């Protein structure tokens, strides 16, 4: 676990200095950067909901300080991390209403989570525009500073709700609160053809690469093979998450679930 934390810290520190040093004097272009701090107990429970119940008690929980970035609220011991993603860098915009509970195993914590840490830190600095954050991440991916997972692994996304962009189309930046509990397996640089999948089919599993829209097909290292949970398991999650869903809707009305998310609204792999 110490190696993972060291890698995360190195990545986050380097990113902060790169962005901050490049844009002093341009604060007027960073409007809407500051996020509202979620109540600690609500953010914690929301983050933990990404994980299966048996993994939650020993997982590391990261919470967001809007003026600094993510910090460890609770140190775990099983290698899993969970957090709420509040900024999707690919879209190059600062929204206040994006919130996605995500968890990663030890490999994802080492290779994928540092990007979220860096993006949050840059936004929290108030010195970076959305476009500068996007371009910095792209540059670091292209230079190999950020690397894809080196082995198979999993990101659990079992939360009863996520507020996300509903399309991977650059012309459609619609955001909605939806339910789609699912598992994400690391599949860097794979294509539908590699797996014998039909991108036009509604059958699962399916490939998603949120970075493809800015990096191009086959160039984004953070691609996932997604398996939605079946109707029975989804119903159990929604039932057990009733109280959490009510707390979220009471906190911000836009967190009220609008419906189940269709698989291909999230975009497809190349």
Residue pairs with C-beta under 8 A, 6 or more apart in sequence:
1 77
1 79
1 106
3 110
4 79
4 106
4 109
4 110
7 110
7 114
8 109
8 110
8 113
8 114
8 117
11 114
11 115
11 117
11 118
11 145
11 146
12 69
12 114
12 117
12 118
12 121
14 118
14 145
15 117
15 118
15 119
15 121
15 122
15 136
15 140
16 118
16 121
16 122
16 125
18 136
19 122
19 125
19 127
19 128
19 132
19 133
19 136
20 122
20 125
20 127
20 128
22 132
23 127
23 128
23 129
23 132
24 127
26 127
26 129
27 126
27 127
29 129
30 94
30 126
30 127
30 128
30 129
31 94
32 94
32 95
32 96
33 94
33 123
33 124
33 126
33 128
34 66
34 67
34 124
34 126
35 64
35 66
35 86
35 87
35 96
35 123
35 124
36 66
36 96
37 64
37 65
37 66
38 46
38 63
38 64
38 84
38 99
38 251
39 251
40 63
40 73
42 247
42 248
42 251
43 63
43 64
43 84
44 61
44 63
44 73
44 74
45 244
45 247
46 84
46 99
46 101
46 159
46 244
46 248
47 61
47 62
47 63
47 82
47 83
47 84
47 101
47 103
48 56
48 59
48 61
48 82
48 101
49 101
49 158
49 159
49 160
49 241
49 244
50 82
50 101
50 102
50 103
50 156
50 157
50 158
50 159
51 59
51 80
51 82
51 103
51 156
51 158
52 156
52 158
55 78
55 80
55 103
55 156
56 82
58 76
58 77
58 78
58 80
59 76
59 78
59 80
59 81
59 82
59 103
60 72
60 74
60 75
60 76
60 80
60 81
60 82
60 109
61 72
61 73
61 74
61 76
61 81
61 82
61 83
62 70
62 71
62 72
62 73
62 81
62 82
62 83
63 70
63 71
63 73
63 83
63 84
64 70
64 71
64 83
64 84
64 86
64 120
65 71
65 124
66 124
67 124
68 121
68 124
69 117
69 120
69 121
69 123
69 124
70 83
70 116
70 117
70 120
70 121
79 105
79 106
79 109
80 103
80 104
80 105
80 106
80 109
80 156
81 103
81 104
81 108
81 109
81 113
82 101
82 102
82 103
82 104
83 101
83 102
83 103
83 113
83 116
84 99
84 100
84 101
84 102
85 98
85 99
85 100
85 101
85 102
85 116
86 98
86 99
86 120
87 94
87 95
87 98
87 119
87 120
87 123
87 133
88 98
88 164
88 165
88 210
89 115
89 119
89 130
89 133
89 134
89 137
90 134
90 210
90 211
90 213
90 214
91 130
91 134
91 165
91 173
92 130
92 131
92 133
92 134
93 130
93 173
94 123
94 130
95 175
97 163
97 175
97 252
97 254
98 163
98 164
98 165
98 175
99 162
99 163
99 255
100 157
100 159
100 162
100 163
100 164
101 157
101 159
101 162
102 116
102 155
102 157
103 155
103 156
103 157
104 112
104 113
104 153
104 155
105 153
105 154
105 155
106 153
107 149
107 150
107 151
107 153
107 186
108 149
108 153
108 154
108 155
108 186
111 146
111 147
111 148
111 149
111 150
112 149
112 155
112 186
112 222
114 146
115 137
115 146
115 222
118 137
119 133
119 137
122 128
122 132
122 133
122 136
123 133
128 136
134 214
137 146
138 214
138 215
140 146
141 211
141 215
141 220
141 221
142 215
146 221
147 221
148 186
148 188
148 189
148 221
148 222
149 186
149 188
151 186
152 185
152 186
153 185
153 186
154 183
154 184
154 185
154 186
155 183
155 184
155 185
155 186
155 224
156 183
156 184
157 180
157 181
157 182
157 183
157 184
158 181
158 182
158 229
158 237
159 181
159 237
159 241
160 179
160 181
160 237
160 238
160 240
160 241
160 244
160 245
160 257
161 177
161 178
161 179
161 241
161 244
161 245
161 248
161 255
161 257
162 177
162 178
162 179
162 180
163 175
163 176
163 177
163 178
163 254
163 255
164 175
164 176
164 178
164 261
164 266
165 173
165 174
165 175
166 172
166 174
166 175
166 176
166 178
166 261
166 265
166 266
167 173
167 174
167 265
167 266
167 267
168 208
168 210
168 212
168 213
168 266
168 267
168 268
169 213
169 267
170 213
176 258
176 261
177 254
177 255
177 256
177 257
177 258
178 257
178 258
178 259
178 260
178 261
179 234
179 237
179 238
179 257
179 259
179 260
179 261
180 228
180 260
180 261
180 263
180 266
181 228
181 229
181 233
181 234
181 237
182 226
182 227
182 228
182 229
183 226
183 227
183 229
184 208
184 224
184 225
184 226
185 224
185 225
185 226
185 227
186 223
186 224
187 195
187 207
187 223
187 224
187 225
187 269
188 221
188 222
188 223
189 218
189 219
189 221
189 223
190 207
190 223
190 225
190 269
191 207
191 217
191 218
191 269
191 270
192 198
192 199
192 207
192 268
192 269
192 270
195 207
195 225
197 205
197 206
197 207
197 269
199 206
199 207
199 268
199 269
202 263
202 264
204 226
204 227
204 228
204 263
205 225
205 226
205 227
206 225
206 226
206 263
206 264
206 268
206 269
207 223
207 224
207 225
207 226
207 268
207 269
207 270
208 223
208 224
208 226
208 266
208 267
208 268
208 269
209 217
209 220
209 222
209 223
209 224
209 267
209 269
209 270
210 220
210 222
210 267
211 219
211 220
211 221
211 222
211 223
212 218
212 219
212 220
212 223
212 267
212 269
212 270
213 267
217 270
218 270
223 269
226 263
226 266
228 234
228 263
229 237
234 260
238 245
245 255
245 256
245 257
248 255
248 256
249 255
249 256
